[in-house]
Amino acid sequence: MAQLSVFPLASETVIVIPCYNEADRLPVASFEAYVALTDRVRFIFVNDGSTDETSSLLNELVSRNPKRLEYLDLEENCGKAEAIRRGFLHAIEKDFEVIGFWDADLSTPLQPIENFRSVLDLHESIEMVVGSRISLLGRNIQRNPVRRALGKLFATTASMALGFRIHDTQCGAKMFRVTPHLKEVFAEPFSSKWIFDVELIARYIQLLNQSDRQMNFIYEQPLDQWKEIDGSRLQSQDFLTAVLDLANIYWRHLRPGARPYISANRDELISDSPAAKSNQANESRAA
């Protein structure tokens, strides 16, 4: 196992880990080793209605380090998108400044969390950091050839829909700055089961009024290492479903004249933002 480095972070980062029937795949030792070397990262495991021993495994794992690990239990299987959304809503209530999500099998190792967080610390305009599985020299990216080809094809199609070039929308490692935009993006359930990543980008585009598609809120972070883990539930035939979902996302959020994305509780989210609270405090002092 590679040596982990202890790294200082400006404030705590929380990572949501969606879990469905991961009793035989969850790398428990990797999570425990990682949290032992930093006190600035927390993990929220979301058990998405698993039918195996995932619930017992998570309960035991969290009990050994409740300060750094947390566990949410969803009674019914809602799908990865909704499990992540529930985890984000839970984390947002705890006033974390940075929230991310990572695949439970750690196809993306935990070490890049530091790099993702550094991007947000260094670039104030960035609200979203996305992992990119680009096969560059000196990198160790191990992907199934068929899935790699389908991934490139889908990325090209998604880029056309979004209106800007993005190399990898579907990497399971992403990190976000907590802002009123993030709260609103996750306020409503996603319509897509497999490509909610594209849907959340589309929601950001609408909320930020990025009509010129400059995309100065998103940052692609190439990964040094990524390994496809056996047992993935995504099948090649799901590519067609993803394309149909992409068409729906384009029609709902990205086509000319699309109605604005406004969550049901937008006023509440905005009034609860740090900026709004600061303004309210200033007004109270002035009074």
N, C-alpha and C positions, 0 to 999 in steps of 0.2 A: 504493500500500500504506500502511495506517495506521501511524503512528509507534508503535513499541513502547516501553514504559517499563521501565526497569531496576528491579527490586523486590527488597528483602531478604526472605528467608524464614528462619525459625528453624532449619530443617534441610532437607536435600535432599528434593525431591519427585520421584518417578519416574512417568512416564506410559507405559502400555502401549498400543501401536498395532498392532491386528490388521490384517494385510495379506493379501489374496487377489486375485491378478491386478490389482495396482494400478500396473503399470508406466506406464500412460498417464494415471493420475489422481492419483498421489501428488504433492502440492505440495512438492517438495524444497526449493525456495528459501525457502518459509515456515518450514520447520523449521530450516534453517540460519540464517536471520535471527534467529529466536527464541533459539536457544541462544547466539548471539553476544552477546546482551544480558543474559544472566543465567547465573551459574555455580551456581545452586541447583536447576535442573531438569534431569533426565535423561530420555531416551526409550529405551524398549525396543521395537523393531519385531519383530513376530512374523510371519514368512512362513509362511502356512498352506497349504503344499503348492502354491504357485502354479505354473501351467503356462506363464506368459508370462515376461517378463524381470524380474519383480519381484525375484528373488533377486540378480541382477547389479546392479540399481539400488540395493538396500539395501546390498549389500557395498561399492559405491563410495561411497555416502553416509556410511556409518559410518567408512570408512577416512579420511575427511577430518576427522573429529572424534571419535575413539574415546573421549575422556574424557567426552563428553556423550551420545553415541549408542551404542546396542548393538543387536545383531541376533541373533534366534533363528530357526533354520531347522527347520520341521517337514516331514518327508519326505512325509507324506500330508496331504491336506486333511481337517481335523478339524471345521471349522465355527468360526464366530466365537466362540461361547461357550467352546469348548475352547482355542482359540488365546489368548484373554484369560486363561483359567484358568492355562495353562502360563506365560504371561508373569508373572502374579501370583506363582505359586509360585517362579519364578526370582528375582523382586524381593524376596520375603519372605526368601529365604535370604541376601540381602545386607544385611539389617537396616535397610532404609529405614523411616522413621516414617510416611510418607504415600505411598500408591500410588493412581493413578487409571487410567482408560482413556478414550481419545478415538478417534473415528472417523478413519480414515486420510485421507479426502477433506477433512477439516477443514470439514465443514458447520458444526460449532461451531469458531470460531477458537481459536487458542491463548491469546490474551490473557486469557480468563476463568480460566485456571489460577490466577492470583493471587487472584481473588475466592473461588474454591472453597477454596483453601488457607487464606485468612483466616478463613473460617467455622470450620474445624477448630482454628485457633489461638485463636480467641475463645471458642469454646463447647466445653468439655472433655467434655460429655456426648454430643456429636455424634460418631457413628462413620462416617456415610455422607452425602455431599453429592451430590444428583442434579440435573442440569440440567433446566430446565423451559422448553419452547418455548411460552410464553404470549404471545399477541399483545396486548401492552399499549401504550398511547400512548408514543411516543418510542422504541419498540423496532423492530428490523428483522428480523422473522421471516417468511421466505419458504418456505411449504410448499404442495405440491400440494393443491388443494381437496379432492379425493377422499380423499387420505391424511390430510388434516387431520380430515375428518369421521370416517373410520374410527378414527383415533387417539383422538378424543374418546370415541367409542363404546367402544373397548377400555379406555380409562382408567376409564370409569364401571364397566365390568364387572370390571376388575381391582380397583378400589376396593371393590366389593362382596365380592369374594373375600378381600381382605386385611383387611377390617374397618375401614378408615379411608380418608379421601379423599386421593387423590394425583392431581395434574393430568397428569403425564407420566412413565410408567414406562420408556418406550422411547428417550428421548434418549440418544445415544451418547457422552455426557460425564458421567462419574461419578468421585468421589474418595472414598477411604477412609482412616481412621486404622488403622494396623497394630496390631491387638490379637489376643489368642487367639481372639476371635470371628471376625475376618477370616480368620485362618489356617484355622479349622475350616469356615467357609462355602465356601472355595475348595479344601478338601482333597479333595472328591469331585467327579467329573464331573457336570455339569448334565444333567438329563433332557430339557430343552427346547432346541431349536435356535434359535428366534427370540425367545422371551421369558424367557431365563435371568435377565434383570434382575429379573423378578417372583419367580423361584425363589430368587434370592439374598436378596431382601427377606424372603421366607417363611422361609428358613433363619435369618436374623437374629431374626425374631419368635420362633421356637422356642427358639433358643439363649439369648435374653434373657428368655424366659418372659414375653413381652408379652401376657398373657392379657387385659389391660384395653385393649390397643391404643392406649396413649397415644402411642406412636411418638416418644419423646423422643430417639431415637438417629439419626433421619433428618432431613435438612434439604433443602428444595426451593430451588434457586437459579435464579431467572428469568434467562434469557439476554438480553443486549442485542442479539445478532445470531445468526441461524441461517439458512443458505441450503441448500435442497435441491440436491444435485449430481447431474447426469445420470449414469446408469450404475448406480444402486442395484439390487441383486439382489432386494430385497423387492418382491413383487408383491401386488396387491389380493387375489388368491385365497388368499394366505398368512394372511389374517385368520381364516379358518375353522380352519386348523391352530393358530393362536395361541389361539383359544377352546378347542379341545380340549386343548391343552397346559395352559391355565389351569385347566381342570377337573381334570386330573391333579395339578397343583401343589396345588390346594385339598384334594383327597383325601389326598395324601401328607403335607402339612405343616399345613394350616389348619383342617380340619374338627374338630369336637369329638371328642376321643378319639384324635386322630392320634398315632401313635407318635413319640417324640422324635427329632429329627435328631441323630445322634451319628456323627461320622466314624470311620472304622476306626482312625485313629491319634490319637484325641482326647487320650489321656494324654500322648503324646509332645509334642503341640502345646502343651498347657497347661504341662507341665514346662519347655518351652523358652521360655516367655513372659518378658518383662522382669521382671514382678512375681515370678514364681517364682524367677528367677535372683537377684533381690535378696534374697528370703527365704532362699535357700540360702546366700548370702554372709553374711547376718546370723547364721545358725545356725552357720556355720563359725567366725566370729569369737567367738561366744559360747562355743563348745566350746574 
